[in-house]
Amino acid sequence: MISGKLIVVRGTANQSEDWGEYEFLALPSPADRVMVQREGAENYATVLAVHHYPRQAGSSDDSTIEIVAKWTGSGPRIR
């Protein structure tokens, strides 16, 4: 699993929200769609960019991954 911070853009770029850390099966690519359960609803977003800051070989520091996605809608939880 790959964990990264999900930043969701709602409206204009200056209205981004940090939705916290999530785990992904693989690093998402731009145009991928993701579903995030939040506040009792399923929220859908399209990945715009992935900022990946790799760690240096042999370092014990964690790499940092930020997934920037555009919110596209939500609905009642169906799962």
Protein Blocks (a to p, Z undefined) as FASTA:
>chain_A
ZZddddddehjfklcccebjcddfbdcdehiacdddeehiacddddfbdcdddddehiab
dcddddddddfbdcddfZZ
